[in-house]
């Protein structure tokens, strides 16, 4: 199951965390967790960070290294593309917080 949490909302963007919901030995495991910003006005999304990597602003502080920044962001977004493609092919579903709480009880 997939879990989505809204972290921030503005008139033109929404920042979410998308994660995969696993249960192992009655413990909740949400991994991978990907922080995504969706831009409504231009209909795009970008990965800000994933569960193993820090945000690009913290990873590459020298803005003159634009190729490194683009490569870093490309890898993050490529990961999201592959993960979403996998989720679509395997018929994953989204669960709400209420459904998760009911399942834990």
N, C-alpha and C positions, 0 to 999 in steps of 0.2 A: 504494500500500500504506500501511497505517496502522501506526504504531509506538507501543507503550505501554511506559512505564518506571515502575516503582514507586519513588517517592521516599521514602515513609514509611508505616509501617503501625502502627496501634494496635488494641486490641481492638474499637473501635467505628468507626474511620475508616481510610481508605486515601487517601494523596495520590499522584496519578499525574501524569505528563506524557504527553499525547497529541499526537502529531505526524504529519504526512504525510511519507512517505518518497519523496523524489525523487532521481534520479541525473542529474546534468548534467555531461558531460565527465569522467566517472569521479570526480566529487566527490559526497560525501554532503550532501544538503540536507534538513534536517528543519524544514519550515515549512508551515503555522503550527504553533507549539508552544503548547499550552494546559496550564496547571497546574490540576488539578482535585482537589477534596477530595470523596470519597464518604463519606457517613454511612450506615452499615449499619443502625443502629437505627431510623432514620426513612425509609430508602430514598430519599434525595435526593443530589444532587450539586450543587456550586457551583464556578464558575470562580474561582480565586484571582487569576490573571493570564493574559494571553495574550502572544504573542510581541512585541507592540508597546506594550503598556501595563504599567505597574508595578502591584504589588499595591495594593489600595484603601487600606490603612493608610499607605502611602507617598505615595499620590496626594492623599488628602484627610486632612490631619492634624487638622483642627478637627472634633471629633465632634458639635458643635452643628449642623453642616451635614448633617443626616440625609437630606434630600431629595437632595442631591448624591451622597451615599454610595449611596443606593438606586438612583439613576439610573445611576451608574457600574457598580454590580454588575449591574443589569438589562442593560446593554449587553453586558457580558462574557458573561452567561448566554445572552442572545439570540444572540450570535455562535456559541456552542457548539451551541445548538439548530439553527441553520441549517446549520452545518458537518456535524453528525451526520446531519441529514436528507439533505443532499447525498451523504454517504458511503453511506448506506443505499440511496439511489436509484441509485447508480452501482456498486453491488456491490464496494466496496473490501474488502480482506482485511487481517487483522492478520498481521504477520511477527514471528517471534521473533528475538532477538539472534543465535542460531545460524544461522538462515536468512540474515540479513543478511551475516554473516561469510562464509558459503559463496558468496553471490552476488558478493561483492567479490573472491573468489579467482579 
